[in-house]
Amino acid sequence: MVWRWHGKRSAFAEPVKMDYRFSPEEPNENGLTMADTFGLIDALVQKPLQYLHVSQWEFEKKARRGADTNKARLELIHQRINGKLPLIGVGNIFTADQALKAAQTGWTEFIGVGKTVMINPNFAKLIANGEENKIVTELDPDKADRYGIPELLWNMSVRNQSWLPPVKGKKDEWQAVDA
Ligand SMILES: Cc1cc2nc3c(=O)[nH]c(=O)nc-3n(C[C@H](O)[C@H](O)[C@H](O)COP(=O)(O)O)c2cc1C
């Protein structure tokens, strides 16, 4: 949560932004299902939140259980929210074209990007300047200085793990995550 500062301690009471981020489903048998998520959404839309934000691996991922499994989770979640709060969707959006395609689904009001910003710290600026062709989709392990990634995260990043950007030359081994 972010609070707007008015210069007086007593006036430190105006919330500016508060979102709620949730994983919509879990793969294990007793894990959360879309039905649970719908119940959570019904409660969250009653709260003084500014956004709802989904955490998942793939933007177009279909529902696994507890809802129409032919439909994308984000489409179903958006329907359930029914305009009461804006939704931020995420999941493996690396390029400007992918961002455009995601935006055109109409399933979310906003699109979040994680991995691509690690390897393109100026992602939004490149798109705004019409320099989409400079966006990279792999992390070059020989160019540590280029990204400004902290050491601990860098050491994990060069191991080609699926929750981090694919490493150059190893995209084929970069496994999809069912999350
Ligand atoms: C370095 C890093 C840290 C993350 N930490 C969290 C976390 O603490 N909680 C969470 O729900 N998701 C976390 N995620 C997942 C992202 O928020 C996002 O859902 C996921 O990366 C998919 O978006 P992307 O493909 O644009 O990265 C993390 C992702 C990255 C790359």
The ligand as a Gaussian input file, in Angstrom:
#p B3LYP/6-31G(d) Opt

LIG

0 1
 C       12.327000     -11.963000     -10.077000
 C       10.889000     -12.324000      -9.931000
 C       10.295000     -12.356000      -8.673000
 C        8.954000     -12.683000      -8.518000
 N        8.398000     -12.709000      -7.274000
 C        7.088000     -12.984000      -7.141000
 C        6.473000     -12.969000      -5.866000
 O        7.103000     -12.712000      -4.854000
 N        5.147000     -13.251000      -5.789000
 C        4.394000     -13.560000      -6.887000
 O        3.202000     -13.804000      -6.782000
 N        4.970000     -13.587000      -8.108000
 C        6.263000     -13.304000      -8.255000
 N        6.847000     -13.333000      -9.489000
 C        6.013000     -13.687000     -10.629000
 C        5.657000     -12.437000     -11.389000
 O        5.058000     -11.501000     -10.603000
 C        4.764000     -12.731000     -12.604000
 O        3.525000     -13.261000     -12.207000
 C        5.409000     -13.710000     -13.497000
 O        6.785000     -13.446000     -13.581000
 C        4.766000     -13.669000     -14.870000
 O        4.971000     -12.426000     -15.496000
 P        6.188000     -12.235000     -16.491000
 O        6.148000     -13.392000     -17.426000
 O        5.929000     -10.912000     -17.155000
 O        7.432000     -12.233000     -15.671000
 C        8.179000     -13.010000      -9.653000
 C        8.779000     -12.982000     -10.917000
 C       10.104000     -12.648000     -11.071000
 C       10.692000     -12.630000     -12.468000

